[in-house]
Amino acid sequence: MTEVPHTIDVTAATFQKEVVERSRKTPVLIDFWAPWCGPCKTLGPLLERLAKEANGAWVLAKVDTDREPELAQAFQIQSIPAVMAVKDGRIVDGFTGSLPERDLRRFLETLVGDKQMDPLAIAKEMEAAGELEQALALLREILSEMPEHDEARVLLGSMLCNAGRQAEAQSVYDKLSEEAREKAPAKALAAQLALAQQASELDTAAAALKRDPNDLGARIQHARGLIGAKREEEGLAALLEIVKSHPGEHGTAAKQALLEAFGALGSDHPLTVRFRYQLQMVLLV
């Protein structure tokens, strides 16, 4: 079998070094398999993909039981596929037979015990490191295996929207179920898409303001466009000023635009925290 990153073929001669000693630094997952085993042909590639995705958080050690019968006997393997997790030189967990990807990920999360195993966290790290296409590919791969994974779909749409690929992001959003759209992450994506649309109308709003600087509707549209164009602080400040100075209909519209922007930015974004506090102070006066 061809060796791939983060996956190793193990024999009786290499077991001590590649599994026991390695497990004292990094968890090792042993996959007992054979070429004739049908379920192994499903589980094996899935484990290899997850090992590559984990990027060193754990290592996959593959044992061909036809070639290494003594290892299979030593571990009392009676049926395959059989998987055993080794940590600090000891077997800590295991299972026999194949598992769906969702259950397998839970098993691995328990083994590793940190966020390195969370594929969405990995995708976010890739995006932050400038590896957008790799992040998008990872999320699409997750969705090909688990089409119902709403979190992955929302994150994919958000990344596309952030990259200015609104048409693709809208297409991703459109595939969300009605139930998923009622949840906060999908609502935040919808707000992102709305702001992106406003950004495309920024020039129109600017022209309207040039004709009439007192046009409050155009001011709100312009502020929303600034936020959608990544000039968030400028746009939020403009909306807050309208809330302060116009407590009527337009102030209410500006407040709603602020709340939508907070949803798009995320509750823990520094600008959300700052302007939400300022908005509360204005409303309390």
C-alpha positions as CSV (number, residue, x, y, z in Angstrom):
1,M,0.0,0.0,0.0
2,T,1.3,3.4,-0.9
3,E,2.1,5.5,2.1
4,V,0.3,8.8,2.4
5,P,1.0,11.7,4.8
6,H,0.1,10.9,8.4
7,T,-0.6,7.3,7.6
8,I,2.0,4.5,8.0
9,D,2.1,0.8,7.3
10,V,3.1,-1.2,10.3
11,T,4.7,-4.7,10.6
12,A,5.6,-6.8,13.6
13,A,9.2,-5.6,13.2
14,T,8.2,-1.9,13.3
15,F,5.3,-2.0,15.7
16,Q,7.2,-1.1,18.8
17,K,8.7,2.0,17.3
18,E,5.9,3.2,15.0
19,V,3.0,2.5,17.4
20,V,4.1,2.1,21.0
21,E,6.9,4.7,21.1
22,R,5.1,7.1,18.8
23,S,2.0,7.0,20.9
24,R,3.9,8.5,23.9
25,K,3.9,11.8,21.9
26,T,1.0,11.5,19.5
27,P,-2.1,9.3,19.7
28,V,-2.0,6.4,17.2
29,L,-5.0,4.7,15.6
30,I,-4.4,1.1,14.5
31,D,-6.5,0.0,11.6
32,F,-6.5,-3.8,11.2
33,W,-7.6,-4.6,7.7
34,A,-7.2,-7.0,4.7
35,P,-7.5,-6.5,0.9
36,W,-10.5,-8.9,0.7
37,C,-12.5,-7.2,3.4
38,G,-15.4,-5.2,2.0
39,P,-16.1,-2.9,4.9
40,C,-12.4,-2.2,5.1
41,K,-12.6,-0.6,1.6
42,T,-15.0,2.0,3.0
43,L,-13.4,2.6,6.4
44,G,-9.8,2.6,5.3
45,P,-10.0,5.6,2.9
46,L,-12.1,7.5,5.4
47,L,-9.6,7.0,8.1
48,E,-6.8,8.1,5.8
49,R,-8.6,11.2,4.8
50,L,-9.3,12.1,8.4
51,A,-5.7,11.5,9.4
52,K,-4.6,13.9,6.6
53,E,-7.2,16.4,7.7
54,A,-6.0,16.1,11.4
55,N,-2.6,17.3,10.2
56,G,-0.6,15.5,12.9
57,A,-3.1,15.5,15.7
58,W,-3.0,11.7,15.5
59,V,-1.4,9.1,13.3
60,L,-3.0,6.2,11.4
61,A,-1.1,2.9,11.6
62,K,-2.4,0.3,9.1
63,V,-1.9,-3.4,9.8
64,D,-2.6,-5.9,6.9
65,T,-3.8,-8.9,8.9
66,D,-3.0,-11.2,5.9
67,R,0.6,-10.2,6.0
68,E,0.9,-9.7,9.8
69,P,-1.1,-12.6,11.3
70,E,1.0,-12.5,14.5
71,L,-0.1,-8.9,15.2
72,A,-3.7,-9.8,14.6
73,Q,-3.3,-12.8,17.0
74,A,-1.5,-10.7,19.6
75,F,-4.5,-8.2,19.6
76,Q,-7.0,-11.1,19.5
77,I,-8.6,-9.7,16.3
78,Q,-11.5,-11.9,15.4
79,S,-13.1,-9.8,12.7
80,I,-12.1,-6.8,10.6
81,P,-12.1,-4.0,10.2
82,A,-11.0,-3.5,13.8
83,V,-9.7,-0.2,15.1
84,M,-7.7,0.4,18.3
85,A,-6.6,3.7,19.8
86,V,-3.2,3.8,21.5
87,K,-2.1,6.6,23.8
88,D,1.0,6.7,26.0
89,G,1.8,3.1,25.0
90,R,-1.6,1.7,26.1
91,I,-4.8,0.8,24.3
92,V,-7.4,3.3,25.4
93,D,-10.3,2.6,23.1
94,G,-11.4,0.8,20.0
95,F,-14.3,-0.6,17.9
96,T,-15.0,-3.4,15.4
97,G,-16.7,-2.9,12.0
98,S,-17.3,0.3,10.1
99,L,-18.6,3.6,11.5
100,P,-20.4,6.5,9.7
101,E,-18.2,9.6,9.5
102,R,-20.1,11.5,12.1
103,D,-19.6,8.8,14.7
104,L,-16.0,8.3,13.7
105,R,-15.3,12.0,14.2
106,R,-16.8,11.9,17.7
107,F,-14.5,8.9,18.5
108,L,-11.5,10.8,17.3
109,E,-12.4,13.9,19.2
110,T,-12.5,11.8,22.3
111,L,-9.1,10.4,21.5
112,V,-7.4,13.7,20.7
113,G,-9.2,15.7,23.2
114,D,-8.9,19.2,21.6
115,K,-10.1,21.3,18.8
116,Q,-7.5,20.1,16.3
117,M,-10.0,17.4,15.3
118,D,-12.8,19.8,14.5
119,P,-12.8,20.1,10.7
120,L,-14.6,23.5,10.9
121,A,-11.9,24.8,13.1
122,I,-9.3,23.5,10.7
123,A,-11.1,25.2,7.8
124,K,-11.2,28.5,9.7
125,E,-7.5,28.2,10.4
126,M,-6.8,27.6,6.7
127,E,-8.8,30.7,5.8
128,A,-6.9,32.8,8.4
129,A,-3.6,31.5,7.0
130,G,-4.6,32.7,3.5
131,E,-5.4,29.1,2.3
132,L,-8.9,29.9,1.2
133,E,-9.2,27.4,-1.6
134,Q,-8.0,24.6,0.7
135,A,-10.6,25.7,3.3
136,L,-13.4,25.7,0.7
137,A,-12.3,22.3,-0.6
138,L,-12.3,20.9,3.0
139,L,-15.8,22.2,3.6
140,R,-17.1,20.9,0.3
141,E,-15.6,17.5,1.1
142,I,-17.4,17.5,4.4
143,L,-20.7,18.3,2.6
144,S,-20.2,15.6,0.0
145,E,-20.0,13.1,2.9
146,M,-22.7,14.8,5.1
147,P,-25.0,17.0,3.0
148,E,-27.1,17.7,6.1
149,H,-24.1,19.3,7.9
150,D,-25.7,22.8,8.2
151,E,-22.7,24.3,10.1
152,A,-20.3,23.4,7.3
153,R,-22.7,24.8,4.7
154,V,-23.1,28.1,6.6
155,L,-19.3,28.4,7.1
156,L,-18.8,27.7,3.4
157,G,-21.2,30.4,2.4
158,S,-19.7,32.9,4.9
159,M,-16.2,32.3,3.5
160,L,-17.4,32.8,0.0
161,C,-19.2,36.0,0.9
162,N,-16.1,37.3,2.7
163,A,-14.1,36.6,-0.5
164,G,-16.5,38.6,-2.6
165,R,-18.0,35.6,-4.3
166,Q,-21.6,36.5,-3.5
167,A,-23.3,34.4,-6.2
168,E,-21.6,31.3,-5.0
169,A,-22.4,32.2,-1.4
170,Q,-26.1,32.8,-2.3
171,S,-26.2,29.4,-4.0
172,V,-24.8,27.7,-0.8
173,Y,-27.4,29.6,1.3
174,D,-30.2,28.6,-1.0
175,K,-29.5,24.9,-0.2
176,L,-30.0,25.3,3.5
177,S,-33.2,23.8,4.9
178,E,-36.0,26.1,6.2
179,E,-35.2,24.8,9.7
180,A,-31.5,25.7,9.4
181,R,-32.4,29.2,8.2
182,E,-34.2,29.9,11.4
183,K,-31.0,29.4,13.4
184,A,-28.5,32.2,14.3
185,P,-25.6,31.1,12.1
186,A,-27.7,31.0,9.0
187,K,-29.4,34.3,9.9
188,A,-25.9,35.8,10.2
189,L,-25.0,34.5,6.7
190,A,-28.3,36.0,5.4
191,A,-27.2,39.4,6.9
192,Q,-23.8,39.0,5.3
193,L,-25.4,38.5,1.9
194,A,-27.7,41.4,2.4
195,L,-24.8,43.7,3.3
196,A,-22.8,42.4,0.3
197,Q,-25.8,43.4,-1.9
198,Q,-25.8,46.8,-0.3
199,A,-22.1,47.2,-1.0
200,S,-22.8,46.8,-4.7
201,E,-25.3,49.7,-4.5
202,L,-22.8,52.0,-2.7
203,D,-22.3,54.2,-5.7
204,T,-26.0,54.7,-6.2
205,A,-26.4,55.7,-2.5
206,A,-23.5,58.1,-2.7
207,A,-25.0,59.7,-5.8
208,A,-28.3,60.2,-4.0
209,L,-26.6,61.8,-1.1
210,K,-24.7,64.1,-3.4
211,R,-28.1,65.3,-4.7
212,D,-29.6,65.6,-1.3
213,P,-27.3,65.3,1.8
214,N,-30.4,65.2,4.0
215,D,-31.9,62.1,2.4
216,L,-32.0,59.9,5.5
217,G,-33.0,56.8,3.4
218,A,-29.9,57.3,1.2
219,R,-27.7,57.8,4.3
220,I,-28.9,54.5,5.7
221,Q,-28.4,52.8,2.4
222,H,-24.9,54.3,2.1
223,A,-23.9,53.2,5.6
224,R,-25.1,49.7,5.0
225,G,-23.1,49.7,1.8
226,L,-20.0,50.8,3.7
227,I,-20.3,47.9,6.1
228,G,-20.8,45.5,3.2
229,A,-17.7,47.0,1.5
230,K,-15.6,46.1,4.6
231,R,-15.6,49.7,5.9
232,E,-17.5,48.5,8.9
233,E,-16.5,51.1,11.5
234,E,-17.4,54.0,9.2
235,G,-20.8,52.5,8.3
236,L,-21.6,51.6,11.9
237,A,-20.7,55.1,13.1
238,A,-23.0,56.6,10.4
239,L,-25.9,54.5,11.5
240,L,-25.4,55.2,15.1
241,E,-25.4,59.0,14.4
242,I,-28.8,58.6,12.6
243,V,-30.2,56.7,15.6
244,K,-29.0,59.6,17.9
245,S,-30.3,62.4,15.8
246,H,-33.5,61.0,14.4
247,P,-35.6,59.1,17.0
248,G,-38.5,58.5,14.6
249,E,-38.9,56.2,11.6
250,H,-35.5,56.6,10.2
251,G,-33.9,56.2,13.6
252,T,-35.7,52.9,13.9
253,A,-34.5,51.8,10.4
254,A,-30.9,52.7,11.3
255,K,-31.2,50.7,14.5
256,Q,-32.5,47.7,12.6
257,A,-29.6,48.1,10.2
258,L,-27.1,48.2,13.1
259,L,-28.6,45.0,14.6
260,E,-28.4,43.3,11.2
261,A,-24.7,44.4,10.9
262,F,-24.0,43.0,14.4
263,G,-25.5,39.7,13.3
264,A,-23.3,39.6,10.2
265,L,-20.1,40.6,12.1
266,G,-20.7,38.2,15.0
267,S,-21.5,38.8,18.6
268,D,-17.9,38.6,19.7
269,H,-16.5,41.0,17.0
270,P,-14.8,44.0,18.6
271,L,-16.9,46.4,16.6
272,T,-20.1,44.6,17.5
273,V,-19.2,44.8,21.2
274,R,-18.3,48.5,21.0
275,F,-21.2,49.7,18.9
276,R,-23.8,47.6,20.7
277,Y,-22.7,49.2,23.9
278,Q,-22.9,52.7,22.4
279,L,-26.3,51.9,20.9
280,Q,-27.6,50.8,24.3
281,M,-26.3,54.1,25.8
282,V,-28.2,56.1,23.2
283,L,-31.4,54.2,23.7
284,L,-31.2,54.6,27.5
285,V,-30.9,58.4,27.2
